[in-house]
Amino acid sequence: MESEKTNISDEALRTVASHCVVAGLCPLIPIPFVDDLIVDRIQRRMNAALCKAHEIELLPLSAKLLSESESDLLNGALKGMLMWPIKKLLRKILIVFALKNCVDVATEVFHEGWLMARALEEGYVNLDELRRNKPSALRALRGAIVMAREEIDPDLTRQVMRSAFDMSGEVLSDMVAAMRKAMTRADEGDKLEAAAAEAAPLTARLEKALKEQWSSGEALDGALKDAIARG
């Protein structure tokens, strides 16, 4: 079922919300626990999950093509992680400031996932070519997503993310501590699933906020269709 507010199916919304929450919390997690589960890998897994819902099995190179970008998203997340030793000393004071980085990362990952889900669900791209992992189709989809994302003012989405992430420092710290423990698992897939489970309450908050407050769907969709038309 498609939500009138979000313009994508509830299943896709849940997938995108879960991944963007985990990505958004990454700046609060110390590097040794994050290991290789950094934002670009989270995005790749999100894309793979969205594609799988349409019987598209992405090869490793295809997943990479669908996440390549000139975005500063990853650099911003890693910068936040590198600041952790300082933040840990003054956690209760700096948690509010750290949230800005969380919101920025979550916003970008959400836009990436929403655009991917919308393109697949509405058939804006040739699904048969994607099922064959055709590089030209993958690059065209990636280019359209990047162009559409750059056309949209992210402030409205940031506001929704901010309202969802607006939890007490103590509650957020407990959630991050649980995620930190989850990410000690050896398998990358296990790490993400465990981290997503620990962040489930925040994901539920975000889904609710998006359905009630988010209003950028039509603008994003228009930008996406225009980008695809321009090739």
ChimeraX attribute file (.defattr): number of C-alpha atoms within 10 A of each C-alpha:
attribute: neighborCount
match mode: 1-to-1
recipient: residues
	/A:1	9
	/A:2	13
	/A:3	12
	/A:4	11
	/A:5	15
	/A:6	21
	/A:7	21
	/A:8	22
	/A:9	16
	/A:10	15
	/A:11	14
	/A:12	23
	/A:13	24
	/A:14	16
	/A:15	21
	/A:16	27
	/A:17	28
	/A:18	28
	/A:19	28
	/A:20	31
	/A:21	28
	/A:22	30
	/A:23	31
	/A:24	26
	/A:25	27
	/A:26	27
	/A:27	26
	/A:28	29
	/A:29	22
	/A:30	19
	/A:31	18
	/A:32	11
	/A:33	17
	/A:34	23
	/A:35	15
	/A:36	13
	/A:37	19
	/A:38	17
	/A:39	27
	/A:40	19
	/A:41	18
	/A:42	21
	/A:43	23
	/A:44	22
	/A:45	19
	/A:46	27
	/A:47	23
	/A:48	19
	/A:49	19
	/A:50	25
	/A:51	22
	/A:52	13
	/A:53	14
	/A:54	14
	/A:55	13
	/A:56	18
	/A:57	18
	/A:58	22
	/A:59	13
	/A:60	10
	/A:61	10
	/A:62	18
	/A:63	21
	/A:64	17
	/A:65	18
	/A:66	24
	/A:67	22
	/A:68	14
	/A:69	14
	/A:70	8
	/A:71	12
	/A:72	10
	/A:73	18
	/A:74	16
	/A:75	11
	/A:76	17
	/A:77	24
	/A:78	19
	/A:79	12
	/A:80	22
	/A:81	21
	/A:82	16
	/A:83	15
	/A:84	19
	/A:85	11
	/A:86	10
	/A:87	18
	/A:88	14
	/A:89	10
	/A:90	11
	/A:91	18
	/A:92	13
	/A:93	12
	/A:94	14
	/A:95	18
	/A:96	14
	/A:97	11
	/A:98	19
	/A:99	23
	/A:100	16
	/A:101	21
	/A:102	25
	/A:103	26
	/A:104	21
	/A:105	27
	/A:106	31
	/A:107	27
	/A:108	21
	/A:109	26
	/A:110	26
	/A:111	23
	/A:112	23
	/A:113	25
	/A:114	25
	/A:115	25
	/A:116	24
	/A:117	27
	/A:118	22
	/A:119	22
	/A:120	20
	/A:121	20
	/A:122	10
	/A:123	10
	/A:124	15
	/A:125	17
	/A:126	14
	/A:127	18
	/A:128	12
	/A:129	14
	/A:130	22
	/A:131	17
	/A:132	14
	/A:133	18
	/A:134	13
	/A:135	15
	/A:136	11
	/A:137	18
	/A:138	22
	/A:139	16
	/A:140	16
	/A:141	26
	/A:142	21
	/A:143	20
	/A:144	24
	/A:145	28
	/A:146	21
	/A:147	17
	/A:148	23
	/A:149	19
	/A:150	13
	/A:151	15
	/A:152	17
	/A:153	12
	/A:154	15
	/A:155	12
	/A:156	15
	/A:157	23
	/A:158	19
	/A:159	16
	/A:160	23
	/A:161	29
	/A:162	20
	/A:163	15
	/A:164	20
	/A:165	22
	/A:166	15
	/A:167	14
	/A:168	11
	/A:169	16
	/A:170	12
	/A:171	10
	/A:172	19
	/A:173	17
	/A:174	12
	/A:175	18
	/A:176	21
	/A:177	15
	/A:178	16
	/A:179	25
	/A:180	23
	/A:181	15
	/A:182	21
	/A:183	25
	/A:184	16
	/A:185	15
	/A:186	10
	/A:187	10
	/A:188	17
	/A:189	14
	/A:190	14
	/A:191	22
	/A:192	24
	/A:193	16
	/A:194	20
	/A:195	25
	/A:196	22
	/A:197	17
	/A:198	21
	/A:199	21
	/A:200	17
	/A:201	12
	/A:202	22
	/A:203	24
	/A:204	16
	/A:205	16
	/A:206	24
	/A:207	21
	/A:208	14
	/A:209	17
	/A:210	22
	/A:211	17
	/A:212	13
	/A:213	15
	/A:214	18
	/A:215	16
	/A:216	19
	/A:217	19
	/A:218	12
	/A:219	13
	/A:220	22
	/A:221	17
	/A:222	14
	/A:223	21
	/A:224	27
	/A:225	16
	/A:226	14
	/A:227	20
	/A:228	20
	/A:229	10
	/A:230	9
	/A:231	10
